[in-house]
Amino acid sequence: MKKILYDNQMFTFQRFGGVTRYFADLMYNLPADEFTSSLPMRFCENHYVTKTYGNEYSSLNFPQNYRLRRRIYQIVNRQYAWNALKFSDYDLFHPTYYSPYFLKTLKRRQKPFVLTIHDMTFERYPQDVLIYDRTIQHKKLLASKANHIIAVSENTKRDIVELLGIDSTKISVVHHGFKPVVEKVSPIFDRYVLYVGERKGYKNFFQWLSAIRPLLVADSTLKIVCTGNAFTTSELELFKKWNISDSIIHISASDKELASLYRYAICFVFPSHYEGFGIPILEAFSNGCPVCLSNASCFPEVAGDAALYFSPNNAQSMYDALHEMLTKETLRNELRIKGYERLKEFSLEKMVAQTCDVYRKM
């Protein structure tokens, strides 16, 4: 029986998010006849650990702000991680983020570790990184020290080789797995295009919005529904300047509301210049939502022929793609069918099995 030790870095940091969903799906679905897993921590409010998989951890009612509570959690949970690394019985360590706090302990105990790299966004867009953030330096250090690296896409693997100078033989590509959750949902809005996530820099949201703005001006019934952070004052001012304030809607969506947004959208649009994988693509597929993507980064690798593509650097291309989605019901229906088929390539079982193959090599 091989014992895998995970740490609590991202489970302390995130209540929701792709990284913690990935690790929760992995550790709680390992084949029980071959592997056991351990996630030592005291405090946790992560949705996937506590709700999806029903594990019980303590939480605090104060301070009310989660960022402040999280700081307390980090201090306490780091001690739990230290104790496990130093004294517990395990065969392999798999950190959930890039802090190198564990390196000396692993070296002393002669334990191997596997590192998952989800994207190289910070390295590709360092201008978006906060001045005190050490992620780039830490990731480079851990990549050089890891016994093996898991990349979530071929595109990410190429970036790791190019930007970190890592030998490609040290990297295995394991695509994210996705387990569709089908539940009955009702529509929230009438006629809309869905945009999910952040809107900063490389996400290319405002360049895309500028390109498709004539469609919104010409059709007052068409809306753009955005999830993620609430609109800033500067964003609201820009929408007003462009005369599209009534066409842009924000919603802080729950899981059930997000499923509804995908299910009833005309299409889901992802105009980003760069992503490590793009989980929202699989979320759209699972809810029968036609997908319209930039032809950049890992998107063609993930979506295959189940999406309509556009150039993220060409306003006419972005306009034409959305116009085609809006006017061609046959195209949307074809993409729905192809999306369901494409989703089968990214099963949770496949992700776990391929990760276990990496573990067996250690």
N, C-alpha and C positions, 0 to 999 in steps of 0.2 A: 504494500500500500504506500503510494507516494504522497507525502504531506506538503501541500502548497500553502505558504504563508503570504497573505495579502496585507497591505497596510491601509491606514485610514485617511491618507492625505486628502483625496478628493471626496470621500464620503463625509468628512468633516466640513469641507468647503462648500459642496453642492447639495442643495435639496432636490433639484432637478438638473438634468443635463446629460448629454450624450456619453460622456466619459464614465459616469457612475452607472448609467444604465448598461453600458457595455460590460463593466466589471461585475455588476450584480448578476446579469444574465449568464456570465461565464462561471463564476464561482458557485452559484447555486444550481448549476446544471451539469457539473462534472460527473462522469460515471462513478457511481458510489462503490463499485467493486474494485476500482483501481486508484482513485484519488480521494483525499480528504482535504478540506480547505478550512482556513482559519482567518478571521477578520477581527483582530483585537482592538476594541475601543469601548469607552464607557458611554459617551454622549453621541447621539446621531438623530438627525431629523431628515435623513435622506429618504425620499419617497419610495425608491425601488427596494431598498433594504427593509424598510418598516411596513410599507403598504403592499407592494407587489409580492414580496416574498415572506412577509409576516414575521420578521425578526424583531425582537424587543430590545431596545436600548433606552437609556435614560435621556431626558431632555429637561431644559429649564424653562420656566415661565417668564424669566427676567434676564437681562433687559429685554424690552419689547422689540427692539431692533435686532434682526437676526445677525447682522454683521458684528454687533457687539457680543452677542451670545456665542457666535462662532469663534471669537477670540478665546473665550474661556474653554470652549470645546477643544480648540487646537492645543492649548497648554496641557490639558488633562490627557487627551487622546495620544499626544506624542509620547507621554510617559508609558502608556499602555503598549505602544508600538516598540519603544525601546526595550521594555521588559521581555516582550515576545521575541524580538531579534536576539537578545543576549542569552535568554535562558530556556526558551521553549524548544521543542523537538520538531524540526521541519527539514525537508529535503531541498526545497526551492523557494526563493522569494520572488514575488511579483509586485513591485510598487505600483501605485495607482496614479502617481504624478512624478515630477522631476526633482524633488528635493534630494540632495545627495547625503542626507544625514546618516544613512545606514552603511555607507561604504566601508568604514573602518571596522565595524562590527562584523560584517560579512567576510571581510578579508581575514580577520582573526579566527572566525569560526569555519572558514573555508567552505562557505555556502555559495552556490551559483545564484544568479538572478537573471530574469527575463524582463525586458523593457518593451512596453507597447508605445509606439509613437503614432499619434492620431493624425498629425498634420505638421507642416513646417511653415505655418502662417507667420509666426513671429520672425522667422528667418527671412521669409520672402517680403515681409512688410514691416521692417524694424521701426519705421516712422510711427507706427501705431502702438508701440510698446512704451509703457510708462518708464520713466527714467530710473526708478528704483527696482524695477522688475528684473530678476535674475534668471528667468526661465531659459533664455537662449544659452547662457553660459552653463547652467545646470544640465540642460538637455544634452549639450555637446559632451560634457564630462561623463554623464551616465551612459551615453551611447558608446563611448570609447571603452568603458569598463564592463558593460553588460556581456554576459556569456552568449546571449542571443537577443535579437530584436524582432519584434512583430510590427509590421507596417500594415495599416488597414486598407491600403490600395497600392497598386503598382505605381501610380503617380507619386504617392508618398515615399515609396521605396526609392524611386529615382531621385527624389529630392534629398533623401537622407544620404545617398551615395554622393551626390553632387555637392551639397552644402556642408555636410559633416565629414566627408572623406571616409566613410565606413565601407569596408569590403562588402560587396553585394552578397557574398556567400554567408555572411553573418545575419542576413535579413530574410525572414519568411513573410510572405503576404498572406494575411488572413482577413478577408472581408468581414465587415460587421454582419452579425446575424440579426434577424428581425422576426419577432413573433407577433403576428397580427392579433389585435384584440377587437373582436367584432361585437358591437353593441348597438342597440337601437337608438338612433339620435334623430332629432328634429332640426329643420333648417333654422338658422338664426337670422340670416340676411337673404335678400332676394337674388340679386344679379351682381356677381362680384368675381374678381380675380384675387387669389390668395397669395400673400407674401408672408413668410415665416422667419422670425429671428432678428438679428441685429441689422442695422442699416448703415454702419460706418464704412468709410474708405473702400477697401477691396471688395466689400459686399456689392458695390456698384448700384445700389438702390436708386440714388438720385439721378444718375446718368440714365438709368432705365426709365424712371418716371418722367424725366424730361422728354425722352424719345417717344413715349406712348401718350403724352399729355394731350395731343390733338384728339385721340380717341375718347378721352374723358370729356373734353370740351364739347365734342360733337354729340355725345350721348350722355345726358344727365342721369339716366337710370343705371349706368355702369359705375360700380364702386371698386376701389382697391381696399381690401381688408388686410390690416397688418397686425401681427402678434408681436410679442417681445416687449421691450421697454416702451413706456408711454412716449408720445411725441414731445420733443423739447420745444421751448418757445421759439427758437430759431427755425425749427422745422415747420411749425404752425405758421410762422410769418412767411416762409417760402411758399407753402401751399396757398396762402392768401394772395401772394404776389402773382402766382401762376393761375389764379382764378379756379382752383380745384379743391378748395377747402371742403366743400360739401361732398366731394367724391372720394375722400380718403378717410377711412374709419380705423380706429385702433381698438383692440380688445385684448385684455389680459385673460387668455383662454385657459380653462381647466382642461384636463385630458379629454373629457367627454365633449366639451365645446370645440376643442381642436379637431376631434374626429368629425364633428358636424361640419366644421369649416372646410375640411378636405372633401367630405362626401358631397357637398352641394355646391362647391365652387365651379365656375366655368372652367378654370384651370389653376394650377399652382405654378408660380413663376419663381425661378432661382437664377438671378442674373450675375451671381458672384464671379469675380475673376479667379478665385482660388478657394478650394475646400480640401480637407483631407479625405473626406468620404461623401458626406451629404445625406445623413439619415432622413431628413425631410422628404427626400425622393422616395424612399421606401415607405414612409408614412402615407404619401400621396398614392402610391401604387396600391397599398393595402385597402385604401378607402375608395378606389375606383375613380381617382381624380386625374384628369389629363395633365401631363407635365410638360412645361416649356422651359428649356434650360439654355444657359450659355454653353458654347462648345469649347469650354476651357477646362483646365485642370483634370480632375478625376471624373467629371460628369459623364462623358461618353463611355468610360469604363464601367460605371455603375448602371447607367440607364440603358445602354445599348441602343436598340432601335425602338425603344418604348417611350421616346420623348421627341418633341419638336425642338430643334436647336436654332440658336441665333448667335451672331458675333457680339460679344459684350463690349466691343470697341466701335461698333457701327450702329448709329442711331436708326438708320433706315432698316437694318436687319432686325433690330429689336421691335420696331413698329410693325414690320411686315409679319413677324412671327405671331405677335399677339392678335393682329387683325385676322390672320388666318385661323387662329384658335376661336375667335369670337364668331366668325362667319361660317365655319365648316363643321357642322354637327357630325358628319360622317368621320372626319378626322378625329374628333374628340372620342367618338365611340371606338375607333380602331386603337387609339392610344390607351384607352381603359383596358381593353382586352390584352394588349401587349404588356401593359403594366402588371396585370395579375400574373402573367406568365413569367415575366422578368423577376418578379418577387421571389419565385421559387428558387432562384439561384442564390438567395441570401437567407437561407434558413438558419435558425438558432442552432440546430443540431449540427449543421455543417461547420459553423464557426467554432463550436465547442470541440468537435472532433479534430479539426485542424490545429487548434491551440494545444490540445492534448498530445498531438504528434510532436509539437515543439517541446513540451514538457518532458516527453519520454527521451528526448535526445540529451537532456541535461544530466 
